[in-house]
Amino acid sequence: MAEKDFMYGAAERLREKLNDLITKMENPYYIILEIAKLLGEMSGEKNYYRTVQEQLHTNYGLILKDKFVLNQEIKLLEERLKKIEAAYNNPDFAEDEHQRIGFALARHKAEIERLKNMHE
């Protein structure tokens, strides 16, 4: 009986989340990501959300060039770029480390630009 109660509770959480997102008229891709996040939490699969996010990025962003998905990827890259810039400006790193960080910095900037060009 406890397993049935657990399954009902899990299904109820999913139904509530889905209804809430639809009621708020969220973007369908955002809905998929939020449901994936909830499923990952419920199943204990910590990487499930990231896997779905990567699949959406590849299939709907890079292949179909969906603006919402591209915007999400740009946002993630810009957040990482800020962290890389902070590391680059940190005087505690040695010169060779600054060079490697500089390469990552340039690569992230180029990828953001590429995605923005795809977006247009």
Buried (B, 14 or more C-beta within 10 A) or exposed (E): EEEEEEEEEBEEBBEEBBEEBEEEEBBEBBBBBBBBBBBBEBEEEEEBBEEBBEEBBEEBBBEEEBBBBBBBBBEEBEEBBEEBBEBBEEEEBEEEEBEEBEEBBEEBBEBBEEBEEBBE
